[in-house]
Amino acid sequence: MFIPLWRIMKYAMKNRYFAITLVALLTSNLYGQNTTASRLSQIDSLISLIPSDVRNNDYFSDIQSSGLIHKRILGMFRKQIGSVSSETIYSDTLVYSSSNYYRYKKDSKIIIEDFYYQNNHLIRYNKELSVKRKTDENRTILHKIVAYFDNQNPIGLSDFKWETMKLIIVQHHCIK
């Protein structure tokens, strides 16, 4: 029994296209799952390149500022309720990070906000709310938010509200 060559080639081409399609679908599915994880690790590695102490680095500069937080009482009197300090690390016209540290007297509440940038676009936002008790030396973390951004779109979020995201984006534009 003789099978014509064109039938063998037709059968082989169908199987080849099927195999190529199957491999393409599997790799695209696997690649799509790892894209977010690889982008998050890439953002973390970019952030690790930013020095915490810029005095030893000639490429980066910083701006530090601090002040007091006041509250008006009865519209006339001002009462100090806490303090704020801020540090921005930059080079030339590019901002790399901005950190805000708020400390309130009444509750011993501490809020730390960190904004990290790449090419003046927000790539990561951290916010940590903690309380330091007078009897403890360590702080107790009450609430922590970590948000990653890619092209100004949030990625890698879990249990995160869109209202909070809008607030982060507004704060980012105020800093810029």
N, C-alpha and C positions, 0 to 999 in steps of 0.2 A: 504494500500500500504506500503510494507516493503522495506526500503532502506538498503542495506547491509552496515555493519560497515566499511568495507574496502573502500567503496566509500566516506563515510563521512570523514574518516581519510585522504584519498587522496586529497579531496577538501580542508580540513583544512590545510594540509601541503603546498599546493600550495599557499593558502592565507597567511600562516605564512611566507613563503619565500618571497612572494611579499611584505608583510608588513616590514619584516626585511630589504629587499633591499631598499625599499622606505625610511625608517628611516635612514639607513646608508648613502644614497645619500644626503639627506637633511642635516644631521649633518656634513658630510664632506664638503659640500658646505659652510655652515655657519662657520665652523671651519676655512676653508681656507681664508675667508674674514677677520676674526678677528686675524689671526696669525700675520700679519704685524702690525696691530695696537697694539696688545699686546706686540710684540717684541719692538716696538718703545717706549712704556711706560716703559717696563723693562729696556731699555737702559737709558732712562731719570732718572729712579730711581737709577740706578747704578752711574750715573754721579752726582746725588745729594748727594751721600755719600762721594764724594771727597771734603775735606775741602778747603775753599778759603784762609784761613789763617792757614798755617802749623806751625806757632810758638806755638800755643796752643795745638798741637797734637804731641804726641811722636811717633806715628806709621809712620807718613809721614815725608819726608824730601823734600827740594826743592833746586834747583840750579837756580840762577838768573844771567843774563848777560845783558849787554847793550853795545851799540856802536854807531858810527856815520855812516851815509850813504854818500858816496862821489861819485862824478862824475868827470871824467877826461875831461878837456877842452884843445883842441888842442894837446892832447897826453902828455902834460907836466904838466899842472897845475891841481890841485885837488880842487874841490869846494864842500863844505858841502851842501847837499840838504835835509838832514833829520836825523832822529835818529831811532834806533831800540832797543827794549828790549825784553827779552825772559825769561820765567819762566817754569821750568819743575818740576812737582811734582812726586815723586817716593817713593818706599819702597823696600828695599833690591835690587833685580834686576828687579823689575816690574815697568814700567813707567805707571802712571795713567793719566796724562794730560800734555800737552805742549801748552803754549800760546805765541804767537808772536804779538808784538805791533809795527807797523811801523808808523812814523809820518813824513810827508814831509812839508817843510817850504813854498814852493812856493804857493801851492793851499790850504794849511792848511788841506791836505788830511790825513785821518787816516785809516789804515787798521789793523783790529784785526783778527787774525787767532787762532782758538782753535782746538787742536787735543785731543780726549779722547780715552783711551785705556782700554781694558780688556785683561789680560794675554798677554800683548804686541801686541795685535791685535787691529787695528783701529776700533772703533765702532761708532764714531760720529765726524764730521768735521763741524766747523762753520767758516764762513768768512763774515766779515762785512766791507763795504767800506762806510765811512762817511766823511763829510766836516764840519768843524767848521768855521763859518764866524766870522769876527772880531766884527761885531755888535751884533751877537747872543751869548747867553751863552750856548745854547744847540747845539748839533750836529745834522746835517741832514743826515739821512741814505739814501744813494744812491743805494746801492746794498747789498743784503744779501743772502748767500748760507748756507743751512743746509743740510748735507748729512749723512745718517745713513748706517752702514755696519753690515752685519752678515756673519761671516766666510769669511771676505774680499770680499764679494759681496755686491754691493749697494742694499739697500731696501728703500722703502718709498720715492721715488724721484718723483718730478713733474717739468716739464719744465727744464730739466737738460741735458746738452750736454755731450756726451761721451768724448770729448777732455778735458773738465774740469775735468771729473772723472779720466782720466789718469794722469793729472797734480796733483790731490790730492793724488793719489796712489804713484806717484814718490816722492812727498814731504814727505809722510808718511815713505817711506823707507829711505829717507835721514835723518830723525830725529832719526829713530831707529839706 
